[in-house]
Amino acid sequence: MNSKIKLALCQMKVVDNKEHNIKKALEMIKESSDHSADLVILPEMFNCPYENSKFEEYSETFDESPTLAAISAAASEFKIHIIAGSIPEKTEEGIYNTSFIFDDNGEIIGFHRKMHLFDIDIPGRITFKESDVLKPGQEITVVETKFGKIGIGICYDMRFPELSRIMALQGANILVFPGAFNLTTGPAHWETLIRTRAIDNQVFIVAASPASNKNSNYVAYGHSMVCDPWGEIISKGNFEESIIYAELDQNKVNNIREELPVLKNRRTDIYHLNWNK
């Protein structure tokens, strides 16, 4: 396992044009490769506006996906790992919000379907109900890579501490959350949640957002961020389109857990988590 890894979070501005979005993602992947990134992370719904009315129109099946084909080709060409944010994935059961993980040969080595759907109603500020269109995923996702185990969640998944704890207990030192918080929930909770999940589990948390696009019906908060196992922010963006780089040394996970053995000191004789393994 390579303990050191350079990340590139592609905070791209998503527009109502799939071909444009794919082209922009490929440009940012190439730029990330030119800057010697080992792993590129794209944002949630990077090929599609984050709107219920667009998910069906933009959805693609796993085996006939121009988006995934383009990302696979880029991963292979640049010999780079890519966590392809998420796309609306069409299946016989319905549409999922799904992240696909590619190795540096362009092969899909895992995928995560968003488990917790974003159904909220904050009067006078924002109402959104993903479950009107999307189906919830049923699997916890920890992927084996040459950098070790990486856990994947999508956006609202980050709010549920049990999921992050389970991924950490399954051996993931890095948890990646492509997400699109908005201008209400972002300023209030984005950074706090990222730092809290890192501190709770003594892992790196990587959260990749789209850039803010004020022409969209749903305006993302941006501020893509990487946090270390001590809860310190390594790097972060702002509202604008940019690539955020971060260099991680996973030895820091073990060092912090030895100094402050939170996971070891859990009282599993009194409480424990159960999950489908």
ROMIKE-477350 format. One line per field, with one value per residue: residue in one letter; x, y, z of N, C-alpha, C in turn. Coordinates in pm, 1 decimal. Layout:
type	a	... $
n_east	X	... $
n_north	Y	... $
n_up	Z	... $
ca_east	X	... $
ca_north	Y	... $
ca_up	Z	... $
c_east	X	... $
c_north	Y	... $
c_up	Z	... $
***
This chain:
type	m	n	s	k	i	k	l	a	l	c	q	m	k	v	v	d	n	k	e	h	n	i	k	k	a	l	e	m	i	k	e	s	s	d	h	s	a	d	l	v	i	l	p	e	m	f	n	c	p	y	e	n	s	k	f	e	e	y	s	e	t	f	d	e	s	p	t	l	a	a	i	s	a	a	a	s	e	f	k	i	h	i	i	a	g	s	i	p	e	k	t	e	e	g	i	y	n	t	s	f	i	f	d	d	n	g	e	i	i	g	f	h	r	k	m	h	l	f	d	i	d	i	p	g	r	i	t	f	k	e	s	d	v	l	k	p	g	q	e	i	t	v	v	e	t	k	f	g	k	i	g	i	g	i	c	y	d	m	r	f	p	e	l	s	r	i	m	a	l	q	g	a	n	i	l	v	f	p	g	a	f	n	l	t	t	g	p	a	h	w	e	t	l	i	r	t	r	a	i	d	n	q	v	f	i	v	a	a	s	p	a	s	n	k	n	s	n	y	v	a	y	g	h	s	m	v	c	d	p	w	g	e	i	i	s	k	g	n	f	e	e	s	i	i	y	a	e	l	d	q	n	k	v	n	n	i	r	e	e	l	p	v	l	k	n	r	r	t	d	i	y	h	l	n	w	n	k $
n_east	83.6	51.6	137.0	140.4	-36.6	-151.5	-412.9	-669.9	-928.7	-1191.8	-1354.7	-1589.3	-1792.1	-2115.2	-2335.5	-2637.8	-2593.6	-2491.5	-2273.3	-2096.6	-2039.5	-1910.5	-1686.3	-1563.9	-1504.9	-1316.0	-1112.8	-1032.0	-945.7	-724.1	-562.7	-521.8	-374.9	-147.1	-45.3	50.1	-129.5	-253.8	-503.5	-816.0	-1104.3	-1433.0	-1727.6	-2055.9	-2320.0	-2190.5	-2225.7	-2469.6	-2732.0	-2821.7	-3110.4	-3436.7	-3597.5	-3420.4	-3289.2	-3393.9	-3378.4	-3099.5	-3002.8	-2815.7	-2749.2	-2548.7	-2399.3	-2418.1	-2307.6	-2209.3	-2080.7	-1941.8	-1779.8	-1612.6	-1479.3	-1351.8	-1174.6	-1011.3	-895.2	-742.7	-576.3	-428.8	-325.9	-434.2	-619.0	-970.6	-1244.2	-1555.4	-1739.1	-2072.1	-2340.0	-2667.6	-2787.9	-2940.8	-3152.1	-3325.6	-3483.4	-3513.0	-3391.0	-3071.3	-2851.2	-2533.3	-2195.4	-1899.1	-1599.1	-1279.1	-985.4	-631.6	-613.3	-841.3	-1050.5	-1358.0	-1371.1	-1539.4	-1856.1	-2085.5	-2408.7	-2606.1	-2715.7	-2876.1	-3137.8	-3190.5	-3420.8	-3573.8	-3722.1	-3705.4	-3867.9	-3931.6	-3673.2	-3539.2	-3661.4	-3648.7	-3676.0	-3539.8	-3632.2	-3857.6	-3780.2	-3546.0	-3397.5	-3301.4	-2969.7	-2843.4	-2613.4	-2311.7	-2007.7	-1680.8	-1379.6	-1115.9	-796.7	-479.2	-386.4	-475.1	-770.8	-1063.6	-1338.7	-1665.9	-1914.5	-2209.5	-2278.4	-2554.3	-2527.3	-2312.7	-2409.0	-2485.9	-2364.4	-2317.1	-2260.5	-2008.0	-1851.8	-1875.5	-1747.0	-1490.0	-1432.9	-1424.2	-1179.7	-1109.4	-902.6	-936.6	-1213.1	-1440.8	-1653.4	-1836.6	-2029.6	-2312.6	-2386.6	-2602.8	-2675.6	-2797.6	-2763.9	-2491.7	-2316.6	-2393.0	-2334.5	-2145.8	-1848.7	-1831.5	-1942.2	-1760.0	-1517.1	-1596.3	-1660.9	-1406.9	-1265.7	-1418.6	-1368.3	-1103.3	-982.1	-898.1	-1103.5	-1260.9	-1419.4	-1593.9	-1728.5	-1957.4	-1881.9	-2023.7	-2307.3	-2479.0	-2677.8	-2820.6	-3107.2	-3071.1	-2828.8	-2504.5	-2286.7	-2010.8	-1673.4	-1509.7	-1324.5	-1053.8	-979.2	-777.1	-694.8	-685.2	-863.1	-794.2	-798.3	-669.3	-671.3	-880.3	-1148.7	-1328.8	-1620.3	-1582.2	-1503.6	-1248.4	-944.9	-869.1	-594.3	-436.8	-206.1	-172.1	-64.7	-97.4	7.1	-33.8	-284.5	-256.1	-68.3	-208.6	-416.0	-278.5	-184.4	-418.9	-640.2	-919.3	-1094.6	-1011.2	-1081.7	-1354.4	-1663.6	-1743.1	-1852.1	-2080.0	-2215.6	-2267.0	-2226.3	-2437.8	-2431.7	-2504.4	-2289.3 $
n_north	-119.9	221.7	470.7	743.0	989.4	1192.1	1409.8	1537.5	1755.5	1818.3	2092.1	2164.4	2371.1	2293.5	2264.4	2297.0	2098.3	1809.4	1717.3	1931.9	1929.5	1681.4	1724.6	1934.5	1800.9	1616.3	1788.9	1893.0	1664.6	1600.5	1824.5	1783.7	1548.0	1646.4	1785.0	1588.7	1434.7	1156.0	1055.6	1150.8	1336.8	1383.0	1597.0	1554.6	1455.4	1535.3	1540.2	1647.2	1881.0	1950.1	1868.4	1749.5	1742.1	1698.6	1456.2	1216.4	1275.1	1299.9	1057.3	748.6	414.1	165.1	5.2	135.2	401.1	709.8	896.3	747.3	594.6	790.1	879.8	646.1	609.5	833.5	779.7	556.8	659.8	862.0	723.5	722.5	722.2	756.1	892.5	906.4	1126.7	1157.9	1024.3	1028.1	714.2	484.6	211.2	-108.6	-104.7	160.3	499.8	575.9	768.7	763.3	681.5	604.5	419.1	427.7	249.2	292.6	174.2	220.9	60.8	-19.3	-39.9	-38.1	80.3	324.4	367.4	632.4	629.9	763.8	959.5	1294.8	1451.9	1721.7	2003.8	2322.0	2578.3	2861.6	2871.2	2635.1	2358.3	2020.8	1704.9	1425.1	1164.6	1166.8	1108.5	952.9	637.5	479.2	366.6	47.8	-50.1	-42.8	110.5	27.8	45.7	-143.7	-28.8	53.7	231.7	155.4	99.0	275.9	459.4	534.4	778.8	972.2	1303.8	1377.5	1143.5	1189.3	1307.8	1114.9	960.9	692.9	560.7	660.4	575.3	295.6	251.2	332.3	139.7	-77.7	-50.4	168.3	438.5	673.9	868.9	947.4	1195.7	1294.1	1579.3	1806.7	2043.0	2318.4	2676.5	2726.6	2503.4	2463.2	2688.6	2662.5	2397.2	2242.8	2257.2	2200.7	1940.7	1793.3	1821.5	1713.3	1442.2	1356.3	1386.0	1224.3	966.3	954.5	975.4	1065.7	1303.3	1367.9	1594.5	1671.2	1922.6	2061.5	2370.2	2691.7	2787.0	3039.8	3055.5	2829.1	2637.8	2509.4	2603.1	2523.0	2505.0	2489.7	2513.8	2284.2	2040.6	1913.0	1725.5	1641.7	1355.9	1470.2	1666.3	1898.2	2134.6	2064.0	2157.4	2377.0	2495.1	2775.3	2948.3	2936.9	2788.1	2548.9	2358.3	2167.6	2078.4	1823.3	1670.6	1362.0	1171.8	862.4	743.2	914.4	859.5	622.7	719.1	923.1	774.5	617.5	805.0	919.1	714.9	672.8	497.3	250.9	277.0	257.8	149.1	-137.2	-340.9	-243.0	-101.2	-135.1	-145.4	-280.2	-420.7	-502.0	-725.2 $
n_up	0.0	-83.5	128.9	103.8	-76.4	-342.1	-383.8	-602.6	-610.9	-810.1	-849.8	-1029.5	-1244.4	-1295.5	-1567.5	-1767.0	-1973.9	-2094.2	-2253.1	-2241.1	-1966.7	-1934.5	-2097.0	-1953.0	-1712.5	-1806.3	-1891.2	-1645.3	-1517.4	-1674.5	-1621.5	-1350.6	-1358.3	-1487.1	-1276.0	-1119.2	-966.2	-782.1	-732.2	-846.1	-768.6	-855.8	-843.0	-680.8	-895.9	-1139.6	-1413.2	-1456.9	-1392.0	-1053.9	-1002.1	-957.0	-1182.4	-1387.1	-1355.0	-1470.2	-1745.6	-1782.8	-1703.8	-1717.0	-1820.8	-1661.9	-1843.0	-2083.7	-2098.5	-2187.2	-2026.5	-1824.4	-1990.4	-2097.9	-1867.3	-1786.1	-2001.7	-1965.7	-1714.3	-1779.0	-1982.7	-1851.7	-1644.3	-1378.1	-1072.9	-1034.3	-868.9	-963.0	-887.7	-882.8	-1082.0	-1237.8	-1229.9	-1437.1	-1385.3	-1396.8	-1172.9	-1113.4	-1074.9	-952.8	-743.5	-812.0	-747.2	-920.5	-910.8	-1042.8	-1138.7	-1220.2	-1464.2	-1589.8	-1515.7	-1354.3	-1013.3	-807.1	-676.5	-545.9	-428.6	-338.8	-12.0	176.0	109.9	5.2	151.7	243.0	417.3	470.2	581.8	382.3	290.1	170.5	-10.7	-87.4	-241.6	-293.9	-307.1	-461.7	-715.1	-712.9	-608.4	-299.1	-220.7	-100.8	8.3	199.4	117.1	73.2	-80.6	-216.5	-291.1	-446.4	-272.8	-32.5	169.1	75.7	177.0	55.7	40.8	-34.5	-30.0	147.9	288.6	455.3	684.4	860.0	1124.5	1182.0	940.5	852.6	1070.9	1050.9	803.4	872.1	1069.1	905.3	794.5	635.0	576.7	451.6	379.0	132.8	14.4	-235.6	-284.0	-274.9	-109.3	-26.1	-43.1	194.0	373.9	343.9	441.4	708.0	797.0	647.2	672.3	946.3	966.0	808.7	951.1	1194.3	1132.5	1061.7	1304.4	1478.3	1376.7	1324.8	1069.5	727.0	570.9	269.9	71.7	-207.6	-395.6	-642.7	-815.6	-731.3	-914.7	-1014.5	-1197.1	-1183.8	-1070.6	-832.4	-621.7	-562.6	-276.0	-296.7	-184.8	-157.1	26.5	227.5	508.4	791.4	1012.2	1264.6	1259.7	1136.0	870.9	561.2	298.1	101.8	-107.7	-256.3	-359.4	-629.9	-952.9	-950.3	-896.0	-622.2	-438.8	-240.9	-23.5	124.4	404.2	507.8	730.5	933.7	1034.6	1191.9	1376.3	1515.5	1622.0	1800.0	1981.5	2075.9	2157.2	2046.7	1899.2	1996.4	2261.9	2273.2	2423.7	2368.6	2508.3	2608.6	2409.0	2055.2	1694.8	1446.1	1123.7	778.9	642.6 $
ca_east	0.0	120.2	80.9	127.5	-124.7	-186.4	-550.8	-716.9	-1074.0	-1230.2	-1473.9	-1630.0	-1923.4	-2203.6	-2435.9	-2744.3	-2544.4	-2412.1	-2146.7	-2009.4	-1995.7	-1811.7	-1564.5	-1501.8	-1447.1	-1195.1	-1009.6	-982.4	-870.9	-592.8	-484.8	-484.4	-265.9	-28.8	6.1	96.7	-227.1	-272.7	-647.0	-900.6	-1241.8	-1530.7	-1837.5	-2186.3	-2393.7	-2101.1	-2267.0	-2613.2	-2778.8	-2879.4	-3253.1	-3519.7	-3651.6	-3314.7	-3226.1	-3438.4	-3323.8	-2955.1	-2965.2	-2748.8	-2730.2	-2410.0	-2328.9	-2429.1	-2290.9	-2102.3	-2006.7	-1848.8	-1681.8	-1514.8	-1397.7	-1267.2	-1067.2	-919.4	-820.1	-645.8	-478.8	-341.3	-279.6	-475.3	-743.1	-1075.6	-1375.2	-1637.8	-1844.7	-2188.8	-2426.5	-2794.6	-2772.5	-3068.7	-3159.5	-3461.8	-3559.1	-3530.6	-3270.1	-2989.8	-2743.5	-2428.1	-2054.0	-1819.9	-1457.9	-1195.1	-842.0	-550.3	-629.1	-973.6	-1148.0	-1441.5	-1335.8	-1644.5	-1952.5	-2168.8	-2537.3	-2639.7	-2804.3	-2968.1	-3186.7	-3199.7	-3560.6	-3578.1	-3811.2	-3674.2	-3963.2	-3881.5	-3532.8	-3517.7	-3734.2	-3598.4	-3714.5	-3478.9	-3707.0	-3959.2	-3724.1	-3434.8	-3408.4	-3186.6	-2879.9	-2858.2	-2483.4	-2198.3	-1905.6	-1538.8	-1313.5	-973.3	-714.4	-336.9	-361.1	-547.4	-917.1	-1127.2	-1483.6	-1736.7	-2052.3	-2247.8	-2348.0	-2637.0	-2472.3	-2215.3	-2476.9	-2522.5	-2234.4	-2299.6	-2200.8	-1864.5	-1788.5	-1866.6	-1641.9	-1362.4	-1414.0	-1391.9	-1040.8	-1085.4	-833.6	-982.6	-1354.4	-1464.4	-1793.9	-1883.1	-2150.9	-2358.5	-2462.1	-2655.5	-2639.9	-2854.7	-2698.6	-2346.3	-2254.6	-2427.4	-2293.9	-2048.9	-1717.8	-1847.6	-1960.6	-1635.4	-1421.0	-1648.1	-1643.6	-1263.8	-1228.0	-1488.6	-1317.7	-958.8	-956.2	-905.3	-1232.7	-1245.4	-1553.5	-1581.3	-1854.1	-1956.0	-1872.1	-2151.9	-2355.2	-2595.5	-2780.3	-2890.4	-3216.7	-3009.5	-2694.5	-2415.0	-2206.6	-1868.0	-1589.5	-1453.4	-1237.7	-985.9	-952.1	-692.8	-754.3	-688.0	-967.8	-740.3	-823.6	-546.3	-692.4	-1021.2	-1179.6	-1431.5	-1738.5	-1548.3	-1449.9	-1105.7	-897.6	-811.3	-497.9	-399.0	-117.3	-203.4	22.5	-187.6	71.2	-88.3	-399.8	-206.9	-2.6	-309.9	-491.1	-194.5	-177.3	-553.5	-700.6	-1065.4	-1160.0	-974.5	-1146.2	-1500.1	-1716.4	-1821.3	-1924.2	-2207.1	-2283.7	-2197.3	-2299.9	-2463.8	-2455.2	-2500.8	-2151.1 $
ca_north	0.0	350.4	549.8	882.3	1003.9	1329.4	1419.2	1655.1	1768.4	1900.2	2170.4	2214.1	2433.5	2205.0	2340.0	2215.5	2046.8	1694.0	1710.8	2034.7	1884.5	1574.5	1787.8	2008.0	1701.8	1560.7	1892.6	1905.0	1541.3	1615.3	1923.0	1716.9	1456.5	1729.3	1826.4	1466.3	1377.4	1010.6	1027.9	1265.2	1322.9	1471.4	1626.7	1490.5	1490.2	1620.6	1549.5	1675.0	1976.4	1885.2	1900.7	1631.8	1746.0	1665.1	1326.7	1118.5	1315.5	1281.2	925.5	655.1	280.3	130.4	-54.1	221.4	533.4	791.1	961.4	651.9	557.2	898.9	881.2	526.3	635.9	930.0	710.2	471.0	741.9	937.3	631.8	792.9	674.7	858.3	871.4	985.4	1197.8	1074.0	1050.6	956.8	581.8	423.3	66.1	-159.1	-70.5	304.0	581.5	593.2	867.9	662.4	713.1	493.9	432.8	371.6	238.8	360.8	105.5	255.3	-39.9	13.5	-128.4	-28.3	188.9	351.8	431.2	717.3	555.7	853.5	1055.2	1432.3	1494.2	1822.8	2117.4	2431.5	2679.8	2990.8	2866.7	2532.7	2231.7	1928.4	1567.9	1334.0	1038.8	1178.3	1058.9	859.7	526.4	475.4	252.3	-44.6	-107.8	35.6	93.6	44.6	-7.4	-174.4	34.4	40.9	326.5	103.6	103.2	407.2	454.8	630.4	819.3	1082.7	1421.5	1361.8	1029.7	1237.5	1351.8	999.9	921.8	548.0	517.2	690.3	489.8	159.8	248.6	336.4	9.2	-172.2	-30.9	282.5	554.9	791.0	866.4	1045.5	1233.6	1392.4	1637.0	1936.1	2121.8	2439.9	2801.6	2724.1	2400.7	2471.6	2775.3	2619.6	2265.7	2172.4	2243.3	2136.3	1797.3	1735.1	1814.7	1622.0	1303.3	1327.0	1373.1	1107.6	839.3	967.5	945.1	1178.9	1324.4	1438.5	1632.9	1740.8	1988.2	2146.8	2514.8	2761.9	2835.1	3119.4	3038.7	2703.7	2642.1	2465.1	2660.8	2450.9	2589.2	2483.6	2495.3	2149.6	2045.3	1793.2	1739.7	1531.8	1282.6	1553.7	1765.3	2019.8	2147.1	2061.5	2249.2	2397.4	2591.1	2873.5	2927.6	2938.5	2667.6	2535.2	2227.0	2176.7	1969.8	1790.6	1555.1	1288.6	1064.5	781.5	709.8	1005.8	793.9	535.6	800.2	990.6	672.3	573.9	914.0	943.9	589.8	682.9	375.4	143.7	299.3	240.8	51.7	-233.9	-429.2	-176.9	-64.3	-174.0	-126.5	-396.2	-385.6	-613.7	-731.5 $
ca_up	0.0	-83.3	239.6	61.6	-192.0	-378.1	-430.3	-674.7	-605.7	-925.5	-818.3	-1161.0	-1255.3	-1372.7	-1643.1	-1826.3	-2102.0	-2053.6	-2326.7	-2182.5	-1834.2	-1952.5	-2147.9	-1842.6	-1621.6	-1869.5	-1886.2	-1508.2	-1490.3	-1738.9	-1544.5	-1225.7	-1393.3	-1512.8	-1144.8	-1051.3	-874.0	-785.6	-725.2	-880.1	-721.4	-918.2	-750.1	-696.3	-1017.6	-1217.9	-1553.7	-1457.6	-1291.3	-936.1	-1002.2	-982.6	-1318.8	-1483.2	-1329.7	-1570.3	-1875.7	-1787.6	-1651.6	-1807.6	-1767.0	-1634.1	-1957.7	-2202.0	-2039.8	-2245.4	-1918.2	-1764.4	-2093.4	-2107.9	-1746.0	-1793.8	-2097.9	-1905.2	-1609.7	-1846.4	-2056.1	-1761.2	-1538.2	-1257.8	-1013.5	-1038.2	-807.7	-1054.7	-816.3	-904.1	-1196.7	-1224.9	-1290.2	-1469.5	-1372.5	-1410.3	-1052.7	-1104.5	-1089.3	-832.4	-741.6	-800.4	-768.4	-973.7	-877.3	-1148.6	-1111.8	-1321.3	-1592.5	-1641.4	-1474.5	-1239.6	-902.7	-706.9	-694.6	-428.6	-452.6	-224.2	77.8	245.5	11.0	56.3	160.0	348.5	399.4	561.7	533.5	337.4	250.8	68.8	-7.6	-189.8	-209.3	-390.9	-318.2	-566.5	-841.2	-693.7	-515.5	-208.8	-223.6	11.6	42.4	247.9	13.2	102.0	-200.0	-207.5	-393.9	-414.9	-163.0	82.0	160.8	69.9	193.3	-29.0	65.8	-122.1	22.7	267.8	363.4	553.4	806.3	941.9	1179.9	1180.9	814.3	855.2	1170.5	995.6	700.9	943.6	1132.1	798.4	756.7	546.5	634.5	375.6	343.3	26.9	0.1	-334.1	-226.0	-326.6	-12.5	-87.7	23.3	329.1	456.5	330.9	542.0	843.4	842.6	562.4	735.8	1077.0	945.1	757.8	1061.2	1296.7	1088.0	1069.4	1445.4	1532.6	1326.4	1307.4	929.1	635.1	505.2	143.1	28.6	-336.2	-433.6	-762.4	-793.3	-733.0	-1043.2	-976.5	-1299.7	-1157.7	-974.8	-707.2	-621.6	-472.2	-186.0	-326.4	-65.9	-147.8	143.7	276.4	651.1	838.2	1124.3	1384.1	1238.9	1075.1	727.5	481.4	185.6	69.8	-211.9	-223.6	-443.1	-771.4	-1017.3	-924.4	-853.3	-488.1	-421.7	-103.4	-9.5	246.4	451.5	589.0	858.4	1034.0	1097.0	1298.2	1479.9	1597.0	1697.0	1911.7	2079.2	2128.6	2108.1	2055.2	1852.2	2090.1	2391.2	2267.0	2519.3	2291.1	2600.0	2639.1	2284.4	1933.2	1570.3	1361.8	984.0	684.4	595.1 $
c_east	87.2	59.2	60.3	48.4	-154.3	-324.8	-572.0	-869.1	-1115.8	-1363.3	-1520.3	-1769.8	-2009.2	-2312.6	-2537.1	-2705.3	-2448.7	-2275.9	-2047.4	-1954.4	-1890.7	-1679.2	-1490.9	-1436.8	-1317.3	-1081.0	-948.5	-905.8	-731.5	-505.1	-437.5	-368.7	-136.9	35.5	35.1	0.6	-233.2	-419.6	-723.7	-1041.7	-1327.4	-1648.0	-1963.4	-2256.2	-2311.5	-2142.5	-2407.6	-2646.9	-2845.6	-3023.7	-3330.8	-3567.7	-3549.2	-3262.7	-3266.1	-3374.7	-3175.9	-2911.1	-2907.3	-2739.2	-2580.7	-2335.0	-2342.2	-2421.0	-2177.9	-2018.1	-1902.0	-1742.9	-1572.9	-1423.1	-1303.6	-1148.1	-964.0	-834.2	-710.4	-536.3	-378.5	-287.3	-305.9	-604.2	-844.7	-1197.8	-1470.3	-1762.3	-1972.3	-2261.0	-2561.8	-2786.2	-2909.9	-3058.3	-3303.9	-3547.2	-3591.5	-3397.0	-3202.4	-2892.3	-2615.9	-2290.1	-1981.5	-1672.2	-1375.5	-1050.5	-764.4	-538.2	-764.1	-1081.3	-1228.7	-1413.9	-1437.4	-1742.0	-2034.2	-2295.5	-2579.2	-2747.5	-2913.5	-3012.4	-3219.3	-3344.8	-3572.2	-3679.1	-3781.2	-3757.9	-3896.5	-3739.1	-3507.9	-3604.7	-3681.6	-3634.8	-3661.6	-3563.1	-3823.3	-3911.3	-3624.1	-3469.6	-3286.0	-3101.5	-2891.1	-2724.6	-2387.3	-2080.6	-1766.7	-1463.4	-1165.2	-900.2	-567.9	-293.9	-424.8	-697.0	-968.3	-1277.7	-1549.2	-1877.2	-2084.6	-2330.6	-2422.5	-2592.3	-2379.6	-2280.9	-2505.2	-2395.8	-2210.0	-2227.7	-2050.9	-1792.2	-1772.9	-1756.4	-1503.9	-1332.9	-1380.9	-1252.7	-1011.3	-1018.3	-876.0	-1129.6	-1380.6	-1614.5	-1809.4	-2015.7	-2185.0	-2447.6	-2502.3	-2621.7	-2708.6	-2777.0	-2546.9	-2280.5	-2279.0	-2351.9	-2178.8	-1915.7	-1728.3	-1862.1	-1831.6	-1535.1	-1467.1	-1629.1	-1495.8	-1221.2	-1290.6	-1417.1	-1167.2	-916.0	-946.1	-1046.6	-1209.9	-1385.5	-1542.6	-1717.6	-1844.1	-1929.5	-2012.0	-2184.1	-2486.4	-2706.1	-2859.9	-3007.2	-3168.2	-2864.2	-2609.6	-2329.0	-2059.7	-1789.2	-1545.1	-1339.7	-1175.9	-944.6	-871.9	-753.4	-755.0	-798.4	-919.6	-765.1	-690.4	-556.9	-841.7	-1035.1	-1276.3	-1554.0	-1702.7	-1498.6	-1298.6	-1073.7	-826.3	-722.1	-469.3	-309.6	-141.0	-93.8	-59.7	-123.3	17.6	-209.0	-354.5	-143.4	-104.2	-388.6	-409.0	-190.0	-310.6	-641.6	-852.0	-1132.3	-1132.7	-1052.0	-1299.3	-1545.0	-1806.2	-1887.6	-2061.5	-2285.5	-2201.3	-2287.4	-2320.4	-2484.8	-2447.8	-2363.7	-2145.7 $
c_north	125.0	438.8	695.4	890.2	1151.7	1329.9	1545.7	1653.6	1866.9	1969.9	2240.6	2275.7	2348.3	2289.5	2242.7	2171.6	1932.3	1691.8	1812.7	1988.9	1774.9	1633.3	1862.0	1910.7	1645.9	1662.1	1902.0	1779.3	1551.2	1712.6	1862.4	1621.2	1533.4	1778.2	1706.0	1413.1	1225.7	973.3	1156.3	1237.2	1428.2	1492.6	1543.6	1544.9	1583.0	1631.2	1604.5	1784.6	1902.7	1930.9	1773.1	1625.6	1704.4	1521.4	1221.0	1149.0	1281.6	1140.2	835.7	518.6	252.5	86.7	25.5	366.9	608.5	861.7	867.2	607.5	663.0	901.1	761.9	549.5	732.1	863.7	623.6	552.6	807.9	852.9	692.9	730.4	789.2	809.4	965.2	1036.5	1118.0	1118.2	986.5	824.8	518.2	271.4	22.9	-120.8	77.9	374.6	595.8	709.3	788.9	717.3	588.9	522.6	358.1	359.7	300.0	282.6	135.2	155.3	10.2	-88.2	-119.3	81.8	203.0	420.8	504.9	650.2	641.4	961.3	1189.1	1479.3	1593.6	1932.1	2219.7	2550.8	2812.7	2989.2	2761.0	2410.6	2144.9	1788.1	1473.7	1208.8	1046.3	1113.5	945.4	749.3	524.4	350.8	171.7	-95.7	-3.2	6.2	128.3	-28.1	-29.9	-107.1	12.5	140.1	277.0	117.1	247.1	387.6	564.8	652.8	933.9	1183.5	1394.9	1242.7	1075.8	1276.9	1236.5	936.1	771.8	501.1	541.6	599.5	346.4	151.8	252.5	202.0	-98.9	-147.7	83.7	395.7	685.2	770.3	980.3	1067.7	1336.6	1449.1	1770.7	2001.7	2253.5	2562.5	2818.9	2627.8	2410.5	2559.8	2727.0	2495.2	2199.0	2149.7	2169.9	1985.6	1730.0	1717.7	1715.7	1476.4	1262.8	1302.0	1247.8	977.3	837.9	917.9	1075.7	1184.9	1413.0	1466.9	1721.3	1791.7	2046.2	2291.6	2575.0	2808.4	2907.9	3114.8	2910.5	2725.6	2600.1	2511.5	2589.3	2549.4	2593.1	2449.0	2349.8	2150.6	1909.8	1819.3	1619.4	1465.9	1358.0	1658.5	1895.2	2019.1	2155.0	2159.4	2262.7	2500.6	2697.0	2846.5	2896.9	2803.4	2663.0	2389.3	2244.6	2055.2	1947.7	1668.1	1490.6	1187.6	982.5	732.5	797.9	944.4	708.7	614.9	864.5	889.7	614.5	679.5	935.8	827.0	584.8	551.5	257.8	154.8	294.9	132.6	-48.1	-339.6	-372.5	-145.1	-113.3	-147.1	-260.8	-347.5	-510.4	-617.7	-801.2 $
c_up	0.0	25.5	200.5	-69.0	-216.2	-440.7	-512.4	-672.4	-714.7	-897.9	-945.8	-1155.7	-1348.6	-1437.8	-1703.4	-1967.6	-2070.4	-2122.7	-2273.0	-2047.8	-1844.7	-2000.3	-2036.2	-1744.0	-1678.0	-1868.3	-1746.7	-1466.1	-1551.7	-1661.7	-1412.9	-1248.3	-1418.0	-1383.0	-1055.3	-945.8	-892.2	-793.6	-749.9	-830.4	-789.8	-822.6	-775.0	-820.3	-1107.7	-1364.0	-1568.8	-1357.5	-1175.5	-921.1	-1032.0	-1126.9	-1423.4	-1468.2	-1432.4	-1706.3	-1889.1	-1748.6	-1759.0	-1741.4	-1754.8	-1760.4	-2086.4	-2157.2	-2108.1	-2138.6	-1861.6	-1864.4	-2104.1	-1985.8	-1743.7	-1885.8	-2039.9	-1797.1	-1670.3	-1914.4	-1961.9	-1646.8	-1400.1	-1205.4	-1011.5	-961.0	-880.1	-983.5	-806.9	-1029.7	-1167.6	-1302.8	-1311.4	-1458.1	-1394.7	-1290.6	-1043.9	-1117.3	-953.6	-852.8	-709.8	-831.9	-817.2	-950.1	-981.7	-1101.2	-1227.2	-1451.3	-1655.7	-1605.4	-1355.6	-1129.5	-788.5	-743.1	-566.8	-473.2	-325.0	-139.1	139.1	146.7	77.3	47.8	275.2	314.9	507.8	514.9	499.5	287.2	142.4	96.4	-119.8	-146.7	-316.3	-412.4	-416.1	-696.5	-820.2	-594.0	-424.2	-229.3	-95.3	64.3	97.7	155.8	64.7	-8.2	-173.0	-323.6	-357.9	-306.8	-32.6	61.2	166.1	82.8	112.3	23.6	-27.6	-42.5	153.0	352.3	476.0	685.8	903.2	996.8	1178.1	1054.9	813.4	954.5	1116.7	890.8	765.2	1008.9	1028.9	739.7	663.4	623.6	568.7	343.5	245.7	11.9	-112.0	-283.0	-285.3	-221.9	-79.9	-4.1	158.1	417.7	452.6	435.9	684.5	887.6	766.8	633.4	869.5	1062.0	900.2	871.1	1168.1	1256.7	1093.0	1213.9	1507.0	1500.9	1304.2	1169.4	851.6	576.3	383.4	88.9	-95.4	-381.8	-574.5	-722.3	-791.2	-874.4	-1017.8	-1081.2	-1281.2	-1061.7	-836.5	-710.2	-517.1	-393.4	-227.2	-201.4	-46.9	-46.9	173.3	420.4	699.0	962.9	1256.5	1375.2	1179.3	924.2	653.9	365.4	160.7	-40.5	-161.6	-311.7	-588.5	-822.7	-998.2	-897.6	-720.6	-467.8	-273.9	-105.2	126.5	276.9	549.7	718.8	970.8	1105.0	1215.0	1411.7	1572.9	1679.8	1812.2	2021.5	2150.9	2084.2	2120.8	2013.3	1946.1	2221.0	2386.4	2365.8	2446.3	2379.5	2634.9	2512.0	2166.3	1813.4	1503.1	1219.4	898.4	620.1	459.2 $
***
